[in-house]
Amino acid sequence: MSKHKIAVIRGDGIGVEVVGEALKVLKAAGSKFGIDWTFDELPWSSAYYDDHGQMMPDDGVDQLRGYDAIFLGAVGRPDIQDHITLNGLLLPIRRTFDQYVCERPSVLYPGVTSPLAGKNPYDIDMVVIRENTEGEYANMGGFLYEGDPNEVAIQTSAFTRRGCERIIRYSFDLARRRNKNNHVTSITKSNALGYGMVLWDRTFAEVAEDYPDITTNSLLIDAACMDFIRRPEAFDVVVASNLFGDILTDIGAVVAGSVGLASSANFDPTRANPSMFEPTHGSAPDIAGQGLANPMAQILTSVMMVRHLGEDEAADAIEESVKSVLALGEILTPDLGGSASTGSVGDAIAGNI
């Protein structure tokens, strides 16, 4: 029997609910495939911030070092500014553990209707690889004359050759492993951002020379947003900076049917540190606690975690169970046109396993 120790951070809003359903599914898979899970729940959240004035303890990142993976729900609450929740929890974990790859697939599954006309199952099947530790989210800058009518805010993006090269190379390697169209699209804006994005473009061209079997193209972010809507089937692997990847994956989730299906992983490919697994959707406070949230994104995120841990058979079983529930179309949450509750969807997926 294999053993895995997982740090669980349910977070805020619907994160509490959907993580619960994913744990239910993971336990079912563990029973079937001989996996001994240890789930240690850490109460780090906006509620923790209310009580302690910080999103996690001072030694929070150190507490996470001994885990095989981090399983996160969602973080954020309307009455707390996003930069507090982001810089207080997610970004320190991503940066300290050098989780420089944010991998976000968008797949149109059988039984799911895209808002785009004429799209059939798997017409949309792409992965966005988002640089996760530098770029536009480097949080470099400051305020001058804060609170004054002449206040100045300086926000600096940071692009390094090392950071660009390793995320781009990861994307080419993934295109080879996927063996779909063997294609990588680079997202840029070097016509307006003449330093960071120019370095990105040069690095992409240099890395591409090492992969003669992979075709490439480069799109400005505005053109990419248009093409994600008008011809998403054209994409295979997409590599983008932190901000551009963040924008594109929200579009990718919607055209593939629902943000309730959008899984995501923050990888340290070297495996020197634990990787973190969180769905693309947010905390959705407007529906929190009502049993309306779709737990499939969190469950599909668990598939990425289970596969990362080397449990391929269990990962395949969970993924197939989700696909079976989608294809049958009888137990779906409101975002997919159904009336089922969060818990009943989790029960159905766990029951299939």
Secondary structure, 3 states (H helix, E strand, C coil): CEEEEEEEEEECCHHHHHHHHHHHHHHHHHHHHCEEEEEEECCCCHHHHHHHCCCCCCCHHHHHCCCCEEEEEECCECCECHHHHHHHHHHHHHHHCCCCEEEEEEECCCCCCCCCCCCCCCCCEEEEEEECCCEEEEEEEEEECCCCCCCEEEEEEECCHHHHHHHHHHHHHHHHHHCCCCEEEEEECCCCCCCHHHHHHHHHHHHHCCCCCCEEEEEEHHHHHHHHHHCHHHCCEEEECHHHHHHHHHHHHHHCCCHHHCCCEEECCCCCCCEEECCCCCCCCCCCCCCCCCCHHHHHHHHHHHHHCCCHHHHHHHHHHHHHHHHHCCCCCHHHCCCCCHHHHHHHHHHHC
